[in-house]
Amino acid sequence: MLLLLLLATVGSAPLGAQQLVPGRVKVPALPREFRAAWVASVKNIDWPSRKGLSAAAQQAELRRILDRARQVGLNAIILQVRPACDALYASPYEPWSEYLSGRMGRSPGYDPLEFAVREAHARGLELHAWFNPYRARHYEKSGAASNHVTRKRPDLVIPYSGYKWLDPAKKASRDLALKVMLDVTRRYDVDGIHMDDYFYPYQVKDKRGRKIDFGDGTSWAAYQRSGGRLDRRAWRRSHVDALVAELYRGVKSVKPWVKVGLSPFGIWRPGYPRGIEAELDAYSELAADARKWMHAGWLDYCAPQLYWPIDQRPQSYSALLGWWAGENKKRRHLWPGIATERIGRDRNANEILRQIDVARRTRGVSGHVHWNMKALMNNKGGITKSLSPGPYATPALVPGSPWLGGKRVRPPKVSARGNQVSWSRGPAELRFWLVQSRVNGRWQAAVLPSGATSWTAPRGTEVVGVSALTRTGYQSAPATLVSR
């Protein structure tokens, strides 16, 4: 469960007269830091770049994204696979997404999620599947497939400001969201299940500047007739709370090692911490009580969207990050989202580097997520050229999740013949192999997929250490070879 770290070019030149033999030598420990980016499919923001590309073109684009992630120094990708009750994978419950073929329900000719998982793991990257639980349609005006929820269950759907939304108050809406997320957990070898900040929709205003309320009055009236005593906003939060809690329990019952993560709006409520201002109260308007979910232990990681600059006092990135860290009572992962995409608007690349540094110096924070991958693909403001030799100069492993259990594993049995290093196959708990090598006095690291059993040592290799990395983050002691 650790990820990409390939900053070295692995050659295939022979070692000459040198031989690699078993020997005891200290191998440096790599830092643990989640380095990820969101890859959005809605509106073809990141991938695919447009509707209707051939399968080969889509696959080539995704390979370029994953290659860039590895090149920059990331170790995880969060890929949007359900933007609006549709699927970028072979779903038995929902239609193929129109963002693939251009027509909802039309197969792209392959399974994008299966492809993404395989290609990500081959590069030493974790792959987290990202879902929107309640959005039923975006602004798209194309026709819905016959098996889309807007046609199969129109009783669940509420139009709102050009969107169509599932009514979270109806159990069938929650059941559908849970069913599709647990189906992916069960059938795909993903490393995480991820939800974003869209629960109840962001409220819009009419021409007079008044907020237009979400049209769930029928469900609210039924609740009141049944004797319900919560006020309307607490009632809405109760539905979202139930979704988050049931998702966590459901994923752990299927695959305990799969991480459950969420990226809420970066301000829990205005005034938290003192001095923070916001026009939006996510707790009240989006029905998102992310603090409660953290306190209850319903998340393995929280990635609050802290998209403001450090020095923007009413919404200071550093002040907000400190508040979220203080609320992390269960000591789970806290990986803030940072707005790399906004380089060239209200910030430059140096602001992103500063925010990474702030995260590293904030106790209880162990990584970050870039919004979005396109910013890294386009090297906005020179950001990728700043990351690789700067904060990402030393490769990092994804932090472990000891509360998820799993077994510690023994070092592999390693041998070498010429410049070919080989080792025994790993146990079922294995996610990756970590190969560390000292070449001409300089340490390098590569993360290989669990099925790998060999690695080619470049000329000048002095030490090789091979460690097993499990799905929950345990690392075995390295089995080491030295040259003689």
C-alpha positions as CSV (number, residue, x, y, z in Angstrom):
1,M,0.0,0.0,0.0
2,L,2.8,2.2,-0.7
3,L,3.5,3.9,-3.8
4,L,5.5,5.1,-6.6
5,L,8.9,6.3,-6.0
6,L,10.9,6.0,-9.1
7,L,13.3,8.9,-9.5
8,A,16.1,6.9,-10.9
9,T,16.6,5.5,-14.4
10,V,17.1,1.7,-14.0
11,G,19.6,0.6,-16.6
12,S,20.4,-2.9,-17.8
13,A,24.1,-2.7,-18.2
14,P,26.0,-5.7,-16.7
15,L,27.8,-5.3,-13.4
16,G,31.0,-6.6,-15.0
17,A,33.2,-8.3,-12.5
18,Q,31.0,-7.3,-9.6
19,Q,28.7,-9.8,-7.9
20,L,25.8,-9.1,-5.6
21,V,25.8,-11.5,-2.6
22,P,23.8,-11.6,0.6
23,G,25.2,-9.1,3.2
24,R,24.0,-7.0,6.1
25,V,23.9,-3.3,5.5
26,K,21.7,-0.5,6.8
27,V,19.2,0.7,4.2
28,P,17.8,4.2,4.8
29,A,14.1,4.5,5.7
30,L,12.0,6.5,3.3
31,P,9.6,9.2,4.5
32,R,5.9,8.5,4.7
33,E,3.7,11.1,2.9
34,F,0.6,10.9,0.8
35,R,1.2,12.7,-2.5
36,A,-1.8,12.6,-4.7
37,A,-3.9,14.4,-7.3
38,W,-7.6,14.3,-8.2
39,V,-8.4,13.2,-11.7
40,A,-11.9,14.4,-12.6
41,S,-14.1,13.0,-15.3
42,V,-17.1,15.2,-14.9
43,K,-17.3,17.7,-17.8
44,N,-14.1,15.9,-19.1
45,I,-12.0,18.2,-16.7
46,D,-9.0,15.8,-16.5
47,W,-9.8,12.6,-18.2
48,P,-10.8,11.7,-20.9
49,S,-9.9,15.1,-22.4
50,R,-13.1,15.0,-24.4
51,K,-16.1,12.8,-25.2
52,G,-16.0,10.2,-27.9
53,L,-12.3,9.4,-28.0
54,S,-11.4,5.8,-29.0
55,A,-10.5,3.3,-26.4
56,A,-6.9,3.4,-27.5
57,A,-6.8,7.2,-27.2
58,Q,-8.4,7.2,-23.8
59,Q,-5.9,4.6,-22.6
60,A,-3.0,6.5,-24.0
61,E,-4.2,9.7,-22.2
62,L,-4.5,7.8,-18.9
63,R,-1.0,6.3,-19.3
64,R,0.4,9.8,-19.8
65,I,-1.4,11.0,-16.6
66,L,0.0,8.1,-14.6
67,D,3.5,8.5,-16.1
68,R,3.4,12.2,-15.2
69,A,2.3,11.4,-11.7
70,R,5.2,9.0,-11.3
71,Q,7.6,11.5,-12.9
72,V,6.6,14.4,-10.6
73,G,6.8,12.2,-7.4
74,L,3.2,11.4,-6.6
75,N,2.3,8.1,-5.0
76,A,-1.5,8.0,-5.5
77,I,-4.3,9.0,-7.9
78,I,-7.9,9.7,-6.9
79,L,-9.9,8.9,-10.1
80,Q,-13.6,10.0,-10.5
81,V,-15.5,6.9,-11.6
82,R,-19.1,8.0,-10.8
83,P,-19.7,11.7,-11.5
84,A,-23.5,11.6,-11.8
85,C,-25.2,8.2,-11.2
86,D,-23.2,6.9,-14.2
87,A,-20.1,4.7,-14.4
88,L,-16.6,4.8,-15.8
89,Y,-16.5,1.0,-15.2
90,A,-18.6,-2.0,-16.1
91,S,-21.4,-1.5,-13.6
92,P,-24.3,-3.9,-13.3
93,Y,-26.4,-1.1,-11.8
94,E,-25.7,2.1,-13.7
95,P,-25.1,3.1,-17.3
96,W,-21.7,3.9,-18.9
97,S,-20.8,7.5,-18.5
98,E,-21.4,9.9,-21.4
99,Y,-18.0,11.4,-20.6
100,L,-16.4,8.3,-22.2
101,S,-18.2,7.7,-25.5
102,G,-20.3,10.9,-25.8
103,R,-23.5,8.9,-25.3
104,M,-24.7,7.6,-21.9
105,G,-25.0,3.9,-21.9
106,R,-22.6,3.2,-24.8
107,S,-19.6,1.0,-23.9
108,P,-16.2,2.4,-24.5
109,G,-15.0,-1.0,-25.5
110,Y,-13.0,-1.7,-22.4
111,D,-13.3,-1.3,-18.6
112,P,-11.6,2.0,-17.7
113,L,-11.4,1.3,-13.9
114,E,-9.9,-2.1,-14.4
115,F,-7.4,-0.6,-16.8
116,A,-6.6,2.3,-14.4
117,V,-6.0,0.0,-11.4
118,R,-3.7,-2.2,-13.4
119,E,-1.7,0.6,-14.9
120,A,-1.5,2.6,-11.6
121,H,-0.2,-0.4,-9.7
122,A,2.3,-1.2,-12.4
123,R,3.8,2.2,-11.7
124,G,3.7,1.9,-7.9
125,L,0.7,4.2,-7.5
126,E,-2.3,3.7,-5.3
127,L,-5.7,4.1,-7.1
128,H,-8.6,5.5,-5.2
129,A,-12.1,5.3,-6.8
130,W,-14.0,8.6,-6.4
131,F,-17.8,8.8,-6.2
132,N,-20.4,11.4,-6.1
133,P,-23.2,9.9,-4.0
134,Y,-26.3,12.0,-4.9
135,R,-25.8,14.0,-8.1
136,A,-27.9,12.4,-10.7
137,R,-27.2,14.6,-13.7
138,H,-24.8,17.5,-14.3
139,Y,-25.7,20.3,-16.8
140,E,-25.5,17.9,-19.7
141,K,-28.5,18.1,-22.1
142,S,-27.9,14.7,-23.8
143,G,-30.4,12.0,-23.3
144,A,-30.3,9.7,-20.3
145,A,-29.9,5.9,-20.8
146,S,-32.9,3.8,-20.1
147,N,-31.3,2.3,-17.0
148,H,-30.3,5.7,-15.6
149,V,-31.9,6.5,-12.2
150,T,-33.7,9.6,-13.7
151,R,-35.6,7.2,-15.9
152,K,-35.9,4.1,-13.7
153,R,-36.7,6.0,-10.4
154,P,-37.9,9.5,-11.2
155,D,-39.5,9.5,-7.7
156,L,-36.1,9.8,-6.2
157,V,-35.0,12.8,-8.4
158,I,-35.2,16.5,-7.5
159,P,-34.3,19.1,-10.2
160,Y,-32.1,21.9,-8.8
161,S,-30.5,24.8,-10.7
162,G,-29.8,22.9,-13.9
163,Y,-28.8,19.7,-12.1
164,K,-30.8,16.7,-11.1
165,W,-30.2,15.4,-7.6
166,L,-31.2,12.3,-5.7
167,D,-33.2,13.1,-2.6
168,P,-30.9,12.0,0.3
169,A,-33.9,11.7,2.6
170,K,-35.1,8.7,0.7
171,K,-33.5,5.5,1.8
172,A,-33.5,4.2,-1.8
173,S,-31.1,7.0,-2.8
174,R,-28.7,6.1,0.0
175,D,-29.1,2.4,-0.8
176,L,-28.2,3.0,-4.5
177,A,-25.1,5.0,-3.6
178,L,-23.9,2.3,-1.1
179,K,-24.6,-0.5,-3.5
180,V,-22.5,1.0,-6.3
181,M,-19.6,1.8,-4.0
182,L,-19.6,-1.6,-2.3
183,D,-19.8,-3.2,-5.7
184,V,-16.6,-1.5,-6.8
185,T,-15.0,-2.4,-3.5
186,R,-15.8,-6.0,-4.1
187,R,-14.9,-6.4,-7.7
188,Y,-11.9,-4.1,-8.2
189,D,-8.5,-4.0,-6.5
190,V,-8.8,-0.4,-5.5
191,D,-6.8,1.1,-2.6
192,G,-9.5,3.6,-1.5
193,I,-13.2,4.6,-1.8
194,H,-13.5,8.3,-1.9
195,M,-16.4,10.8,-1.8
196,D,-16.2,14.5,-2.4
197,D,-18.1,17.5,-0.9
198,Y,-21.4,17.2,-2.7
199,F,-24.1,15.8,-0.4
200,Y,-27.0,18.2,-0.4
201,P,-26.3,20.7,-3.3
202,Y,-24.6,24.0,-2.9
203,Q,-27.4,26.5,-2.7
204,V,-27.9,29.0,-5.5
205,K,-29.6,32.5,-5.4
206,D,-32.5,33.9,-7.3
207,K,-32.3,37.2,-9.2
208,R,-33.1,39.1,-5.9
209,G,-30.1,37.4,-4.1
210,R,-32.2,35.1,-2.0
211,K,-31.0,31.5,-1.6
212,I,-33.2,28.9,-3.3
213,D,-33.8,26.0,-1.0
214,F,-33.5,22.4,-2.2
215,G,-36.9,21.0,-3.1
216,D,-37.2,18.1,-0.6
217,G,-40.4,19.5,0.9
218,T,-42.4,16.2,0.2
219,S,-39.9,14.1,2.2
220,W,-39.8,16.7,5.0
221,A,-43.6,16.8,5.3
222,A,-43.7,13.0,5.5
223,Y,-41.1,13.1,8.3
224,Q,-43.1,15.6,10.2
225,R,-46.3,13.6,9.8
226,S,-44.4,10.6,11.2
227,G,-43.7,12.5,14.4
228,G,-40.1,13.4,13.7
229,R,-38.6,16.0,16.1
230,L,-35.4,17.1,14.4
231,D,-35.3,20.5,12.7
232,R,-35.0,20.5,9.0
233,R,-31.2,21.0,8.8
234,A,-30.5,18.4,11.5
235,W,-32.9,16.0,9.7
236,R,-30.9,16.5,6.5
237,R,-27.6,15.9,8.3
238,S,-29.0,12.6,9.8
239,H,-29.3,11.2,6.2
240,V,-25.7,12.1,5.3
241,D,-24.4,10.8,8.6
242,A,-26.1,7.5,7.9
243,L,-24.5,7.3,4.4
244,V,-21.0,7.9,5.7
245,A,-21.3,5.5,8.7
246,E,-22.9,2.8,6.5
247,L,-20.2,3.2,3.8
248,Y,-17.4,2.8,6.3
249,R,-18.9,-0.3,7.9
250,G,-19.8,-1.8,4.5
251,V,-16.3,-1.3,3.0
252,K,-14.7,-2.9,6.1
253,S,-17.0,-5.9,5.9
254,V,-15.9,-6.5,2.3
255,K,-12.2,-5.6,2.3
256,P,-10.9,-4.2,5.6
257,W,-7.7,-2.9,4.1
258,V,-9.5,-0.5,1.6
259,K,-9.3,3.0,2.9
260,V,-12.4,5.2,3.1
261,G,-11.8,8.9,2.4
262,L,-13.7,12.1,2.0
263,S,-12.9,15.6,0.9
264,P,-15.3,18.0,2.6
265,F,-15.5,21.8,2.0
266,G,-12.5,23.3,3.8
267,I,-14.4,25.3,6.3
268,W,-16.5,23.2,8.7
269,R,-18.5,26.3,9.8
270,P,-17.8,30.0,9.7
271,G,-16.0,31.0,12.9
272,Y,-14.1,27.7,13.2
273,P,-11.3,28.6,14.1
274,R,-12.0,32.0,15.4
275,G,-11.7,34.7,12.7
276,I,-12.5,32.4,9.8
277,E,-15.2,33.8,7.5
278,A,-17.3,32.1,4.8
279,E,-20.5,32.8,2.9
280,L,-21.2,29.1,3.0
281,D,-22.0,27.1,6.1
282,A,-21.3,23.5,4.9
283,Y,-22.6,22.0,8.2
284,S,-25.9,23.8,7.7
285,E,-26.4,24.0,4.0
286,L,-24.6,20.9,2.6
287,A,-25.6,18.8,5.6
288,A,-21.9,17.9,6.0
289,D,-20.8,17.4,9.6
290,A,-17.2,16.3,8.7
291,R,-16.0,17.0,12.3
292,K,-18.5,14.4,13.5
293,W,-17.3,11.8,11.0
294,M,-13.7,12.3,12.1
295,H,-14.6,12.1,15.7
296,A,-16.7,8.9,15.1
297,G,-13.9,7.2,13.2
298,W,-16.0,6.8,10.0
299,L,-13.1,7.9,7.8
300,D,-9.6,6.5,7.3
301,Y,-8.6,9.8,5.8
302,C,-10.0,13.3,5.5
303,A,-8.9,15.6,2.7
304,P,-10.5,19.0,3.4
305,Q,-10.5,21.3,0.4
306,L,-8.2,24.1,1.7
307,Y,-8.2,26.1,-1.4
308,W,-7.2,29.5,0.1
309,P,-3.8,31.1,0.3
310,I,-1.8,31.1,3.5
311,D,-2.0,34.8,4.0
312,Q,-5.7,35.3,3.2
313,R,-6.7,35.9,6.8
314,P,-10.4,35.4,6.6
315,Q,-9.8,32.0,5.1
316,S,-6.1,31.2,6.0
317,Y,-4.9,27.9,4.7
318,S,-2.6,27.4,7.7
319,A,-5.1,28.5,10.3
320,L,-7.7,26.1,8.8
321,L,-5.3,23.2,8.6
322,G,-4.4,23.7,12.2
323,W,-8.1,23.5,13.2
324,W,-8.7,20.3,11.2
325,A,-5.6,18.8,12.8
326,G,-6.9,19.6,16.2
327,E,-10.2,17.8,15.4
328,N,-8.4,14.6,14.3
329,K,-9.2,12.9,17.6
330,K,-8.8,9.4,16.2
331,R,-5.4,10.1,14.7
332,R,-6.5,9.0,11.2
333,H,-4.9,10.4,8.1
334,L,-5.3,14.1,7.4
335,W,-4.3,15.1,3.8
336,P,-5.4,18.6,2.9
337,G,-6.5,19.4,-0.7
338,I,-4.5,22.3,-2.2
339,A,-5.6,24.4,-5.2
340,T,-2.7,23.9,-7.6
341,E,-5.1,24.6,-10.4
342,R,-5.4,28.2,-9.2
343,I,-1.8,29.0,-10.1
344,G,-1.8,32.0,-12.4
345,R,-4.9,33.4,-10.8
346,D,-4.6,34.3,-7.1
347,R,-1.3,32.5,-6.4
348,N,2.0,31.3,-7.9
349,A,3.8,28.0,-7.7
350,N,5.7,29.1,-4.6
351,E,2.4,29.3,-2.7
352,I,1.9,25.6,-3.3
353,L,5.4,24.8,-2.1
354,R,4.8,26.9,1.0
355,Q,1.5,25.0,1.7
356,I,3.2,21.7,1.4
357,D,5.8,22.9,3.9
358,V,3.1,24.1,6.3
359,A,1.4,20.7,6.0
360,R,4.7,19.0,6.8
361,R,5.2,21.1,9.9
362,T,1.6,20.6,11.2
363,R,1.4,17.8,13.7
364,G,-1.0,15.1,12.6
365,V,-0.8,15.9,8.9
366,S,0.9,13.3,6.7
367,G,0.3,14.3,3.1
368,H,-1.7,16.4,0.6
369,V,-3.8,16.2,-2.6
370,H,-3.5,18.5,-5.6
371,W,-6.6,19.9,-7.3
372,N,-6.2,18.9,-10.0
373,M,-4.1,16.7,-12.3
374,K,-4.5,19.0,-15.3
375,A,-2.4,21.6,-13.4
376,L,0.4,19.1,-13.1
377,M,0.0,17.9,-16.7
378,N,0.3,21.5,-17.9
379,N,3.1,22.4,-15.5
380,K,1.1,25.5,-14.4
381,G,3.5,28.2,-13.4
382,G,6.4,25.8,-13.5
383,I,4.9,23.8,-10.6
384,T,6.0,20.3,-11.7
385,K,9.6,21.5,-12.3
386,S,9.5,23.0,-8.8
387,L,8.1,19.8,-7.1
388,S,10.4,17.2,-8.4
389,P,13.7,18.8,-7.3
390,G,12.1,20.5,-4.3
391,P,9.6,18.9,-1.8
392,Y,9.5,15.7,-3.9
393,A,13.2,15.3,-4.3
394,T,13.1,12.3,-1.9
395,P,10.6,9.7,-2.8
396,A,7.9,8.8,-0.1
397,L,5.7,5.9,0.8
398,V,2.0,6.3,1.6
399,P,1.6,6.4,5.4
400,G,0.5,3.1,7.0
401,S,-2.9,2.6,8.5
402,P,-2.3,0.3,11.5
403,W,-5.9,0.6,12.7
404,L,-6.9,-1.4,9.6
405,G,-4.9,-4.4,10.9
406,G,-3.2,-6.8,8.5
407,K,-0.2,-9.0,9.1
408,R,3.4,-8.1,9.3
409,V,5.4,-9.9,6.6
410,R,8.9,-11.4,6.5
411,P,11.6,-10.2,4.2
412,P,11.7,-12.0,0.8
413,K,14.4,-14.4,-0.1
414,V,16.6,-12.5,-2.5
415,S,19.4,-13.7,-4.8
416,A,21.3,-12.3,-7.8
417,R,22.7,-13.7,-11.0
418,G,24.8,-11.2,-12.8
419,N,22.8,-7.9,-12.7
420,Q,19.4,-9.7,-12.4
421,V,18.1,-9.5,-8.8
422,S,15.3,-12.0,-8.0
423,W,13.1,-12.8,-5.0
424,S,10.4,-15.1,-3.8
425,R,6.7,-14.3,-4.4
426,G,5.0,-12.4,-1.6
427,P,2.0,-13.3,0.6
428,A,-1.6,-12.3,-0.1
429,E,-1.3,-9.2,2.0
430,L,1.3,-7.8,-0.4
431,R,0.6,-4.6,-2.3
432,F,4.0,-3.5,-3.6
433,W,7.7,-4.3,-3.5
434,L,10.2,-1.6,-2.5
435,V,13.6,-1.9,-4.1
436,Q,16.2,0.5,-2.7
437,S,19.7,0.6,-4.3
438,R,22.9,2.5,-3.7
439,V,24.4,3.2,-7.1
440,N,27.8,5.0,-7.3
441,G,27.2,6.2,-3.7
442,R,23.7,7.5,-4.3
443,W,20.5,5.9,-2.9
444,Q,17.6,5.4,-5.3
445,A,14.2,3.8,-4.8
446,A,11.5,2.1,-6.9
447,V,8.1,0.7,-6.0
448,L,7.2,-2.3,-8.1
449,P,3.8,-4.2,-8.4
450,S,3.1,-7.2,-6.2
451,G,3.5,-9.6,-9.1
452,A,7.1,-8.6,-9.8
453,T,9.8,-11.0,-8.8
454,S,12.9,-9.4,-10.4
455,W,14.7,-6.2,-11.0
456,T,17.7,-5.3,-13.1
457,A,20.6,-3.6,-11.3
458,P,22.4,-0.8,-13.2
459,R,26.1,-0.5,-13.5
460,G,27.7,0.8,-10.3
461,T,25.2,-0.9,-7.9
462,E,26.8,-1.3,-4.5
463,V,23.8,-2.3,-2.3
464,V,20.3,-3.6,-3.0
465,G,17.5,-3.9,-0.4
466,V,14.1,-5.4,-1.2
467,S,11.2,-4.9,1.2
468,A,7.6,-6.1,1.1
469,L,4.9,-3.5,1.5
470,T,1.5,-4.7,2.6
471,R,-2.0,-3.2,1.8
472,T,-2.3,-1.6,5.2
473,G,1.2,-0.1,5.1
474,Y,3.4,-2.5,7.0
475,Q,7.0,-2.8,5.6
476,S,9.1,-5.8,6.1
477,A,12.8,-5.5,7.0
478,P,14.8,-5.3,3.8
479,A,16.6,-8.4,2.4
480,T,20.0,-7.0,1.3
481,L,22.6,-7.8,-1.2
482,V,26.1,-6.2,-1.5
483,S,28.6,-6.1,-4.3
484,R,32.0,-7.7,-4.0
